[in-house]
Amino acid sequence: MKKSTAKKSNIDDIIKKTNSFLCIDCGECTGSCPVSRVNIKYSPRLIVEKVLLGYFDEIKKDEDLWSCLVCGLCSNRCPSDVKYDDFIRMTRKEIRKHKEQLNYTHNRIIQKSMEIMALGHPLNRLDWITKDLKVASKGKYLYFTGCLPYFDVIFEHLNIKPTDSAKNAIKIMNKLGIKPVVSNKEVCCGRDLLYNGDEENFLKLAKINKQMIKDSGTEKIVCTCPECLECLKEIYTDYVGKLNVEFIHITQLMNEGLKKGKLKLNPLDIKKVTFQDPCILGRGFGIYDEPRNVIKSIPEIELLAMEREKDDSICCGPSAWVNCTNYTKRIQHVRLEQAEKTGAQFLITACPKCMIHFSCALNADDSQKCIKLKDISTLISESMKGKNGKRK
């Protein structure tokens, strides 16, 4: 192995800020990693060790670095508190300086759309808002839509429409007496670009969103995407300063509404469901009970537990739209098999990426799985109407 030609100060910074120097070589990370279970070449422990020993040039050539799901399972279990998710983000940023082409998914169209948004040109991203949805240009609540309008087009071949979950989220907010701001000036939160190592365009997006939030006069931001929630609430603080607003996930808002008696739910034809814990919502924010409380509030519905759930849950697949491979497909199919084994009719998701990745797996030619998918906002919106389709 050749020693690294990268700046030693940059590598030292990565090691220090992520506690990598505390690694005791126990292998807990590799033993926990969903990728390592299907790809024996991938090892978080070895990647950290190579950086510690100064073999950064070896890491630059290693495509497996881009296979990390950034699911947080290894970081949660690490006895030395090595922040592996941050390690991956910072290492990818350094590698990007020396690597021209990454293994992007979908012919890089998702990254390109984010880069276009970063230019700050006027957008037309509100065509999905129908007349029955009550929204505002300024107000106390802002609904951060994220990239859902773009996903409608990019993932049309999967026969899903991600903005349906956005519409249903607004219907729920309207039922709670909330008329949210939905801004045409909003852009992608930028988290995926940051985890691609593209800090420059991430910063541009962050600054645009920070100004948009300030102009809206909002006090609370509601997200349906857990990754947007993490990015706006926590990552932006390190890059553009703290946003002086409160952040809430749609499942928390629904749970509050049910406690206050503002949401009346009715029985559905669906009787048995199971729930996928999104990595960021669960391991990241510890939001486990709220989505389950919401689902169990639907009369005559049974929530079935999967083999691995809550802080032990398995990720839905590739992160930041890079390195979607046979390995990630195997991870998705394992998770869908666990969902089917519960006897549930539907796997309920609370993250648009979970919906997209599992839909992709179910749409595969060789998939014989019978379980169906449904977003939690859609499930609750349907329950507000009940079996006869009339909203109560």
Secondary structure, 3 states (H helix, E strand, C coil): CCCCCCCHHHHHHHHHHCCHHHCCCCCHHHHHCHHHHHCCCCCHHHHHHHHHCCCHHHHHHCHHHHHCCCCCHHHHHCCCCCCHHHHHHHHHHHHHCCCCCCCECHHHHHHHHHHHHHCCCCCCCCCCCCCCCCCECCCCEEEECCCHHHHHHHCHHHCCCCHHHHHHHHHHHHHCCCCCECCCCCCCCCHHHHHCCCHHHHHHHHHHHHHHHHHHCCCEEEECCHHHHHHHHHHHHHHHCCCCCEEEEHHHHHHHHHHCCCCCCCCCCCCEEEECCCHHHHHHCCCCHHHHHHHHCCCCCEEECCCCCHHHCCCCCCCCCECCCHHHHHHHHHHHHHHHHCCCCEEEECCHHHHHHHHHHHCCCCCCCCCEEEEHHHHHHHHHHCCCCCCC
